[in-house]
Amino acid sequence: MGKIIAIANQKGGVGKTTTTVNLAASLGVLEKKVLLIDADPQANATSGLGIDVDGISLGTYQLLEHTRTAEETIIGTNSPNVDLIPAHIDLVAIEIELVDKDDREYMLKKAILGLKERYDYILIDCAPSLGLLTLNALTAADSVIIPIQCEYFALEGLGKLLNTIKSVQRIHNPDLDIEGMLLTMYDARLRLSNQVVDEVRKHFADMVFETIIQRNVRLGEAPSYGESIIKYDASSKGAANYLNMAHELLQKNRQAV
């Protein structure tokens, strides 16, 4: 039985999509069957896996509307063992369209119900907001990974996200766990980066992944080639970081079984 993990933080630019794409690719090369669901209208995870967003006719929008089955929206990618439900800019309209529907927070959960049998991990790349799209992802997920960038405003807004997670646990999804917090964009030369790491570890202790994602030029370049860091430059620091993260996730879930 697979596990559904949402990657969420309403702050933009914290490495959500980078993490979703590269964690999916890393789990794929470790021979896990992975499905990535792009639930962000910006569709960066879709283009980051080499898919032409303008050519998308079926994806997360139709999935949430329940006009297509999950199977009809799944496509293959250039990453081994990684499938994708792509996004398109039309996803912007979904929050307005779902707003007066019954069980609107459960649309994604219902749509992907049968997929846990087919995949080891289903990763959901969330939009940088706490709207209905993110709520659907958190309601459908078994756990959530929260990327936190090692910069000045790192903890700003984190309280709001944790409160949202608590209210989802209380109202919609009592089984939702926090898989962990992932420190991203770390630069060992900067005192500030080290202060943020210390601060986050002090506050959240065991909730923080041991792996830290370092700033890496290759990691920034990979999406413009439509490739994960594993495919673009497997020898880079970024690739090593995300492979470590994947190993840590697998280890953690082995212990939990």
C-alpha positions as CSV (number, residue, x, y, z in Angstrom):
1,M,0.0,0.0,0.0
2,G,1.5,3.3,-1.1
3,K,1.9,6.5,0.9
4,I,0.6,10.0,-0.1
5,I,2.8,12.9,0.9
6,A,1.9,16.5,0.3
7,I,4.8,19.0,0.0
8,A,3.4,22.2,1.4
9,N,4.3,25.7,2.5
10,Q,2.3,28.8,1.7
11,K,5.5,30.8,1.3
12,G,6.7,30.9,-2.3
13,G,10.3,30.3,-3.2
14,V,11.1,27.8,-0.4
15,G,12.0,24.9,-2.7
16,K,8.6,23.1,-2.7
17,T,8.6,22.2,-6.4
18,T,12.4,21.5,-6.5
19,T,11.9,19.1,-3.6
20,T,8.8,17.4,-5.1
21,V,10.5,16.8,-8.5
22,N,13.9,15.7,-7.1
23,L,12.5,13.6,-4.3
24,A,10.3,11.8,-6.8
25,A,13.2,11.2,-9.1
26,S,15.4,10.0,-6.3
27,L,12.8,7.6,-5.1
28,G,12.4,6.4,-8.7
29,V,16.1,5.6,-9.1
30,L,15.9,3.7,-5.8
31,E,13.3,1.5,-7.6
32,K,10.2,2.9,-5.9
33,K,7.1,3.4,-8.1
34,V,6.2,7.1,-7.8
35,L,3.3,9.3,-8.9
36,L,3.8,13.1,-8.8
37,I,0.6,15.1,-8.7
38,D,1.1,18.7,-9.8
39,A,-1.5,20.7,-7.8
40,D,0.0,24.2,-8.5
41,P,-1.4,26.3,-11.3
42,Q,2.1,27.5,-12.1
43,A,2.8,23.9,-13.3
44,N,6.5,24.1,-12.5
45,A,6.7,20.4,-11.5
46,T,5.1,19.5,-14.8
47,S,7.6,21.5,-16.9
48,G,10.4,20.5,-14.5
49,L,9.9,16.9,-15.6
50,G,10.2,17.8,-19.3
51,I,6.5,18.0,-20.1
52,D,5.2,20.8,-22.4
53,V,2.6,22.5,-20.3
54,D,0.9,24.0,-23.4
55,G,0.3,20.6,-24.7
56,I,-1.6,19.4,-21.6
57,S,-5.2,18.5,-22.2
58,L,-5.9,16.4,-19.2
59,G,-4.5,16.8,-15.7
60,T,-5.2,17.8,-12.1
61,Y,-8.0,20.2,-13.2
62,Q,-10.1,17.4,-14.7
63,L,-9.2,15.1,-11.8
64,L,-10.6,17.6,-9.2
65,E,-13.6,18.3,-11.4
66,H,-14.2,14.5,-11.5
67,T,-14.7,14.7,-15.3
68,R,-11.9,12.2,-15.8
69,T,-10.6,9.3,-13.8
70,A,-7.1,9.4,-12.3
71,E,-6.0,6.7,-14.8
72,E,-6.9,8.9,-17.7
73,T,-4.8,11.9,-16.4
74,I,-1.6,10.0,-15.7
75,I,1.3,10.3,-18.1
76,G,4.9,9.0,-18.1
77,T,8.0,11.2,-17.6
78,N,11.7,11.1,-18.5
79,S,12.5,10.0,-14.9
80,P,12.6,6.2,-14.3
81,N,9.6,4.9,-12.3
82,V,8.0,8.4,-12.1
83,D,4.5,9.1,-13.4
84,L,2.8,12.5,-13.4
85,I,-0.6,14.0,-13.2
86,P,0.2,17.3,-14.8
87,A,-1.1,20.8,-14.1
88,H,-2.0,23.6,-16.4
89,I,-2.8,27.3,-15.9
90,D,-6.6,26.4,-16.0
91,L,-6.1,25.0,-12.5
92,V,-6.4,28.6,-11.3
93,A,-10.2,28.4,-11.8
94,I,-10.7,25.3,-9.7
95,E,-11.0,27.1,-6.4
96,I,-13.9,29.2,-7.7
97,E,-15.5,26.2,-9.4
98,L,-15.4,24.0,-6.3
99,V,-16.4,26.6,-3.8
100,D,-20.1,25.7,-3.7
101,K,-19.8,22.0,-4.2
102,D,-20.5,19.5,-1.4
103,D,-17.4,17.8,0.1
104,R,-15.2,20.2,-1.8
105,E,-12.2,19.5,0.4
106,Y,-12.4,15.8,-0.5
107,M,-12.3,16.0,-4.3
108,L,-8.7,14.9,-4.6
109,K,-9.0,12.3,-1.9
110,K,-11.9,10.6,-3.7
111,A,-10.3,10.9,-7.2
112,I,-7.0,9.1,-6.2
113,L,-8.5,6.6,-3.8
114,G,-7.5,3.5,-5.9
115,L,-3.9,4.7,-6.8
116,K,-2.3,3.7,-3.5
117,E,-2.3,0.1,-4.7
118,R,-0.3,1.0,-7.8
119,Y,2.4,3.3,-6.3
120,D,4.9,3.2,-3.4
121,Y,4.7,7.0,-3.0
122,I,2.4,9.6,-4.3
123,L,3.8,13.1,-3.9
124,I,1.6,16.2,-4.3
125,D,3.3,19.5,-5.2
126,C,1.1,22.1,-3.5
127,A,0.4,25.7,-4.6
128,P,2.0,28.5,-2.5
129,S,-1.2,29.3,-0.7
130,L,-3.5,27.8,1.9
131,G,-6.5,27.8,-0.4
132,L,-8.8,25.0,-1.5
133,L,-6.2,23.3,-3.6
134,T,-3.8,22.9,-0.7
135,L,-6.6,21.9,1.6
136,N,-7.5,19.1,-0.9
137,A,-3.9,18.0,-0.9
138,L,-3.7,17.9,2.9
139,T,-7.1,16.1,3.1
140,A,-5.9,13.4,0.7
141,A,-2.4,13.0,2.2
142,D,-1.1,10.6,4.8
143,S,1.6,13.1,5.7
144,V,3.1,16.4,4.8
145,I,6.7,17.5,4.2
146,I,7.4,21.2,4.9
147,P,10.3,22.8,3.1
148,I,11.9,25.7,5.0
149,Q,14.5,27.9,3.4
150,C,17.6,28.8,5.4
151,E,17.0,32.6,5.1
152,Y,15.8,35.5,7.2
153,F,12.1,35.0,7.0
154,A,12.3,31.2,7.3
155,L,9.9,30.8,10.2
156,E,7.5,33.5,9.1
157,G,4.1,32.0,8.2
158,L,5.1,28.6,9.6
159,G,2.8,29.0,12.6
160,K,-0.1,29.7,10.2
161,L,0.7,26.5,8.2
162,L,0.9,24.4,11.3
163,N,-2.4,25.8,12.5
164,T,-3.9,24.9,9.1
165,I,-2.5,21.3,9.4
166,K,-4.0,21.1,12.9
167,S,-7.4,22.2,11.7
168,V,-7.2,19.7,8.8
169,Q,-6.4,17.0,11.3
170,R,-9.3,18.0,13.5
171,I,-11.9,18.4,10.7
172,H,-11.0,16.6,7.6
173,N,-8.1,14.1,8.0
174,P,-7.4,12.9,11.6
175,D,-4.6,10.6,10.3
176,L,-2.5,13.4,8.7
177,D,1.1,13.3,10.1
178,I,3.9,15.7,9.7
179,E,6.5,13.6,7.8
180,G,9.1,16.2,8.6
181,M,10.5,19.7,8.0
182,L,13.2,19.9,5.3
183,L,15.8,22.7,5.4
184,T,16.5,24.0,1.9
185,M,18.8,26.6,0.2
186,Y,21.5,26.1,2.9
187,D,24.8,28.0,2.4
188,A,27.4,26.9,4.9
189,R,29.3,30.1,4.5
190,L,26.5,32.3,5.8
191,R,26.1,32.7,9.5
192,L,22.4,33.3,8.9
193,S,21.9,29.9,7.3
194,N,23.5,28.2,10.4
195,Q,21.4,30.3,12.7
196,V,18.2,29.2,10.9
197,V,19.3,25.5,11.1
198,D,19.9,25.9,14.9
199,E,16.7,27.7,15.5
200,V,14.5,25.2,13.5
201,R,16.2,22.2,15.1
202,K,15.8,23.8,18.6
203,H,12.1,24.4,18.1
204,F,11.1,21.3,16.2
205,A,13.8,18.7,17.2
206,D,12.9,15.3,15.7
207,M,10.4,16.8,13.2
208,V,13.4,18.0,11.2
209,F,15.0,15.8,8.5
210,E,18.7,15.2,9.1
211,T,19.3,15.9,5.4
212,I,19.8,19.6,4.5
213,I,19.5,20.7,0.9
214,Q,22.4,23.0,0.1
215,R,22.4,25.8,-2.4
216,N,23.6,24.4,-5.7
217,V,23.9,26.0,-9.1
218,R,23.2,22.7,-10.9
219,L,20.0,22.3,-8.9
220,G,18.8,25.7,-10.2
221,E,19.7,24.9,-13.8
222,A,18.0,21.5,-14.1
223,P,14.4,22.7,-14.4
224,S,15.2,24.8,-17.4
225,Y,16.3,21.6,-19.2
226,G,13.1,19.8,-18.1
227,E,15.1,17.4,-16.0
228,S,15.5,16.4,-12.4
229,I,18.9,17.0,-10.8
230,I,19.4,13.2,-10.9
231,K,19.1,13.1,-14.7
232,Y,20.8,16.5,-15.2
233,D,23.9,16.0,-13.1
234,A,23.9,12.9,-10.9
235,S,27.3,13.8,-9.5
236,S,26.3,17.2,-8.2
237,K,25.8,18.2,-4.5
238,G,22.1,18.7,-5.2
239,A,21.7,15.1,-6.5
240,A,23.5,13.7,-3.4
241,N,21.3,15.8,-1.1
242,Y,18.1,14.6,-2.6
243,L,19.2,10.9,-2.7
244,N,20.1,11.2,1.0
245,M,16.7,12.7,1.6
246,A,15.0,9.8,-0.2
247,H,17.1,7.2,1.8
248,E,16.1,9.0,5.0
249,L,12.4,9.0,4.0
250,L,12.5,5.3,3.2
251,Q,14.4,4.5,6.4
252,K,11.9,6.4,8.5
253,N,9.0,4.7,6.8
254,R,10.6,1.2,7.3
255,Q,10.8,1.9,11.0
256,A,7.2,3.1,11.2
257,V,5.9,-0.1,9.6
